[in-house]
Amino acid sequence: MAVLPESLLLLGTRVASARESSRLARPGRDKQEQSAALISLVSAIAGTGYGRSVGVSGGMRYDEFRRRIPIQPPEGTAPYVERMRSGEANVLWPGPCSTFATTAGTTTGRARLVPHTEAMAAHFRQAIRTVFACYAARAGNVEMLRESLFVLPGDDSGTEPDLCTLFSANLPSWTRSRLLDPCTREDRGKD
């Protein structure tokens, strides 16, 4: 993948930052965006094995969704994650899932698997771009993008990567030369 010249990157970030400033200032945008996200997510999971098993249907309102899908401990979804891990598609999310990450185990005291679909990765990449643009909009400049970026190091020594490793792998390509590993205080992207 070609790396953009820094001047073009900064110009693009300034444009994205101005767009985010405008979006953030729009009255009522938070409720509109949350409602749109709920509609999209409910429609997506309505056709999955889990969605069908709990009676989720497209267009379902929040209060009904909340009644149908109670908050549960991680063990409640573990059988579904195992089905996905064995190759079954459309279990918790539409389509297949070939990547799983391990959590640090801070909630339950033991690591567990988390599905990481391509849709999740695409959403994450977009969210990171939005975070950088929001930060630049609120800070009033994009100069921070010239500095090293602090990234928690991941552990990819096991059969499944941990969440930090997936985080690093899904950062925008232009950040690769700016990653700073806090454990070694070395720039990871520089030779």
C-alpha positions in Angstrom: 0.0 0.0 0.0 1.4 3.4 -1.0 2.1 5.8 1.8 0.7 9.3 1.3 3.1 12.3 1.5 2.9 14.0 4.8 1.5 17.2 3.4 -1.3 15.4 1.7 -2.0 13.4 4.9 -2.2 16.6 6.9 -4.5 18.3 4.4 -6.8 15.3 4.4 -6.8 15.3 8.2 -7.6 19.0 8.3 -10.6 18.4 6.0 -11.8 15.4 8.1 -11.2 17.5 11.2 -13.4 20.3 9.9 -16.1 17.8 9.0 -16.0 16.3 12.4 -16.2 19.7 14.1 -19.3 20.4 12.1 -20.8 17.0 12.9 -20.0 17.3 16.6 -21.7 20.7 16.8 -25.0 19.6 15.2 -27.8 19.6 17.8 -29.3 16.2 18.5 -26.8 14.3 16.4 -25.9 11.9 19.3 -29.5 10.5 19.5 -29.8 10.4 15.7 -26.5 8.5 15.4 -27.3 6.1 18.2 -30.7 5.4 16.7 -29.2 4.7 13.3 -26.6 2.4 14.8 -29.2 0.5 16.7 -31.4 0.0 13.5 -28.3 -1.2 11.6 -27.1 -3.6 14.3 -30.5 -5.1 15.0 -31.1 -5.6 11.3 -27.7 -7.4 11.0 -28.2 -9.7 14.0 -31.9 -10.5 13.2 -30.7 -13.1 10.6 -28.2 -14.8 12.9 -28.6 -18.0 14.8 -28.5 -16.1 18.1 -30.8 -13.4 16.9 -33.4 -15.9 15.8 -33.1 -17.9 19.0 -34.0 -14.8 21.1 -36.6 -13.4 18.7 -34.8 -10.4 17.3 -36.4 -8.9 14.2 -35.3 -6.1 11.9 -36.7 -2.7 12.9 -37.2 -3.8 16.5 -37.3 -0.8 18.9 -34.8 -0.4 21.7 -37.1 -1.4 24.6 -38.1 -4.6 22.9 -34.5 -5.4 22.0 -33.5 -4.9 25.6 -36.2 -7.3 26.8 -35.1 -9.9 24.3 -31.4 -9.8 24.9 -30.6 -9.6 28.6 -27.2 -8.6 29.9 -25.4 -11.9 30.7 -21.9 -13.0 31.7 -19.4 -14.0 29.0 -20.3 -17.7 29.6 -23.7 -17.0 28.2 -22.3 -16.4 24.7 -19.4 -18.9 24.9 -21.3 -21.8 23.2 -22.0 -19.4 20.3 -18.4 -18.3 20.1 -17.3 -22.0 20.0 -19.8 -22.6 17.1 -18.2 -19.7 15.2 -14.7 -21.0 16.0 -15.6 -24.4 14.5 -16.5 -22.6 11.2 -20.2 -22.1 11.5 -21.3 -18.8 9.8 -24.2 -16.5 10.8 -24.0 -17.4 14.5 -23.6 -14.0 16.4 -22.9 -11.9 13.4 -23.7 -12.3 9.7 -21.2 -14.3 7.7 -18.2 -16.4 8.8 -15.6 -15.4 11.3 -12.0 -16.5 10.9 -10.2 -14.4 13.4 -10.6 -14.5 17.2 -8.8 -12.6 19.9 -8.2 -13.3 23.5 -9.1 -10.9 26.3 -6.8 -10.1 29.1 -9.1 -11.8 31.5 -9.5 -8.8 33.8 -13.3 -9.3 34.2 -13.5 -13.0 34.9 -9.9 -13.8 35.9 -9.4 -15.9 32.8 -8.9 -15.0 29.2 -11.8 -15.7 26.8 -12.2 -15.7 23.0 -13.8 -12.7 21.2 -14.9 -13.0 17.6 -13.3 -10.4 15.3 -15.1 -10.3 12.0 -14.1 -8.3 8.9 -17.1 -6.0 9.5 -15.8 -5.4 13.0 -12.3 -4.6 11.6 -13.8 -2.2 9.0 -15.8 -0.5 11.7 -12.8 -0.2 13.9 -10.6 1.3 11.2 -13.3 3.9 10.5 -13.7 4.6 14.2 -9.9 5.2 14.6 -10.0 7.7 11.7 -12.9 9.4 13.4 -11.0 9.5 16.7 -8.0 11.1 15.1 -10.2 13.7 13.3 -12.2 14.4 16.5 -9.0 14.9 18.4 -7.6 17.2 15.8 -10.9 19.1 15.7 -11.0 19.6 19.5 -7.3 20.3 19.8 -7.5 22.9 16.9 -4.6 21.4 14.9 -3.4 18.3 13.3 0.3 18.6 14.3 -0.1 15.8 16.8 -0.1 13.4 13.8 3.6 14.2 13.2 4.5 12.7 16.6 4.9 9.1 17.7 1.7 7.3 18.7 1.6 5.5 22.0 0.4 1.9 21.4 0.0 -0.9 23.9 2.1 -3.8 22.7 0.2 -6.9 21.9 1.0 -10.6 22.4 0.7 -12.6 19.3 2.6 -15.6 20.6 -0.5 -17.8 21.2 -2.8 -19.4 18.7 -5.1 -16.3 18.8 -3.8 -12.8 19.0 -4.8 -10.6 22.0 -7.0 -7.5 21.6 -4.1 -5.2 21.7 -2.5 -7.0 18.7 -5.7 -6.7 16.7 -5.9 -3.0 17.7 -2.4 -2.4 16.3 -3.1 -4.5 13.2 -6.2 -2.4 12.4 -4.6 1.1 12.8 -4.5 3.1 9.6 -1.4 2.4 7.5 0.1 5.9 7.9 0.4 5.2 11.6 2.8 2.3 11.1 5.9 4.5 11.0 4.8 6.4 14.1 4.1 3.6 16.6 5.9 3.8 20.0 6.1 0.7 22.1 5.9 2.0 25.7 7.7 -1.1 27.1 10.8 -0.7 25.0 10.4 3.1 24.3 11.4 2.2 20.7 9.6 3.3 17.6 8.1 0.0 16.3 7.6 1.3 12.8 11.1 2.6 12.2 14.0 0.4 11.1 
